[in-house]
Amino acid sequence: MVPTAAAAAVAMTVFALAAAAAVDAATPAVSNIAWGFAGSAFQMEGAWNTNGKKPSVADTFSQRNFSASWPNVGPDHYHHMPSDLAFLSQLGATAYRFSVAWSRVLPDCTGTPNEEGIQFYSDVIDNAIANGAQPYLTMHHWDTPQACYEKYGGFMSPQIVDDFVAYAGLLFERFGDRVKYWLTQNEMESHCTKGYAVRDLGPGLGGGPAAKYQCLYNAHLIHGKVVQLARSKYASKGWKFGAPSIMSFYTPKDPNNPDDVKAAAFMQQRDYGLFWEPSITGNYTPQVYEFPGEAAYVKPFTADDAAILKGTTDFIALNYYTAYTVDSSYNLGQPAGTKTSAATWQNVYAPGLRTVANDLYNRYALDIHITEVGYAAPGEADLPTAAAVASDPTGARLQFWTDHVAAVTQTVTDGVPVRLLLAWSLIDNFEWNTFAVRFGCVAVNYTDGGAYQRTLKDSTRWLADQFRGAVSPLGPLAPQKNASITAPGGDAAPSASATKSTASPTGTSSKSGASRRAAAGVVAVAAGAGSVAAVVAAVALAVLW
């Protein structure tokens, strides 16, 4: 319904009270930052064997262990890509991270490129640029071609290094005219642990810590050699390279126990050293070589390796999700006062992002690019689409973004050069073994008979509003290869008002959309100020709705 004049007047009065109560929690926009969304090929695209693509280890693993229809189709981004990326311009995003499925462009691991796969990613890049977003291209997001694994064991063999470098060379040749920011591999440690040490991801080797560290050794060499190739052959391009790693915040289980304090600090330094240290200094930190239960399996880098690796990271690509307590035996736990998301491993703690970013900058003096941060609201997958995308009845998603935007703002105030913030993920996707974990900023309806209708979540509107007017420091966009791709229009995403009507369980007219978005913002800010402000804002929201 449309609010009456009297109801609106009451609501505005209550809003004023809510704003006053929330003033201390208000977060100014960061003025010099790029922002946008991220996603990965396997989790989004579907079309696993379409137009020349052959299986990846992720395809094969999922088909063996889960319902085959899940990742084979997923949210079907392959067939919805232009309209999906039109959300970027609708929201004012200035950056977009995607990954290339190696087996879509080189189906047999090496050999003749699949031109239809090349064209798809060329169109992804052009659509991102047309929608005003700087492309960040991830070369590998846990989906090595099955052919590489069958030929020589994938990341267990040194052959993967040469084949990956050749694959990267193909990407440079075909996409280097438009891509400036390259991400070699997503979360090497997660990939090597879950895919090779245990059997949580493809290929599901289960080889224990020896397999993990052999995989990591090859993965780090891949990063170094790919960057060395770019710098030797394409030096004039001025490309920038990073390798996203998931960094947790560790805190002692008992702050008064010196052994717990020491263990938490050890874990923090160990992760820094495992993820970024090799590509910056040429070696792991001592904590990697000392970690109980794994130290004997670490494969050290030679002097020649160090020469390849050192200085090959241009910026810290940080994925941040969770915090853990650590005891003296290095057991991990959930910090008091934190809540989990639908992803049960995620203990939400926004201040950890600020601490980690400060530590990384103080350690390495490199720009910070937050390449993933996100939240999956508990129970969201069980709600009808209208309820799932409406202003988050539990307040959890709005609260998450309020707290994390505040953490980023505080980090910038600290003097840390945070150049990028990417929300994971653009659309609800296949979270490796389930659709029940909905990280997406755009909802996907998986029960509408194959239409996979997209609907923008209200919390995403609030997030976009925090960065409107921010100036991207990433430099100008390159010209498109296909200038006929425009946005929005034709196959573009629905307009804000149309999407709002779709999202609204009450059919509220688009005239009240601005008031509702303002209400959502007040609720989000008020929630950070305290219960009184939150209650007052909630009353105002009820009046307007």
Salt bridges, closest charged atoms under 4 A:
GLU45 OE1 - ARG104 NH2 2.94
ASP59 OD2 - LYS53 NZ 2.74
ASP76 OD1 - HIS79 ND1 2.79
ASP76 OD2 - HIS80 ND1 3.57
ASP84 OD2 - HIS77 ND1 2.74
ASP84 OD1 - ARG454 NE 2.75
ASP108 OD1 - LYS54 NZ 2.80
GLU115 OE2 - ARG174 NH2 2.92
ASP126 OD1 - ARG178 NH1 3.01
GLU173 OE2 - LYS233 NZ 3.94
ASP177 OD1 - ARG178 NE 3.09
GLU189 OE2 - LYS212 NZ 3.18
ASP271 OD1 - ARG270 NH1 3.10
GLU277 OE1 - ARG363 NE 3.35
GLU294 OE1 - LYS212 NZ 3.11
GLU294 OE1 - ARG270 NH2 3.31
ASP314 OD1 - ARG231 NH2 2.90
ASP367 OD2 - ARG419 NE 3.36
GLU372 OE2 - ARG97 NH1 3.09
GLU380 OE1 - ARG397 NH2 2.67
GLU380 OE2 - LYS457 NZ 2.42
ASP414 OD2 - ARG354 NE 2.79
ASP428 OD2 - ARG438 NH1 3.96
ASP428 OD1 - LYS457 NZ 3.04
ASP458 OD1 - ARG461 NE 3.81
ASP458 OD1 - LYS500 NZ 2.96
ASP465 OD1 - ARG468 NE 3.02
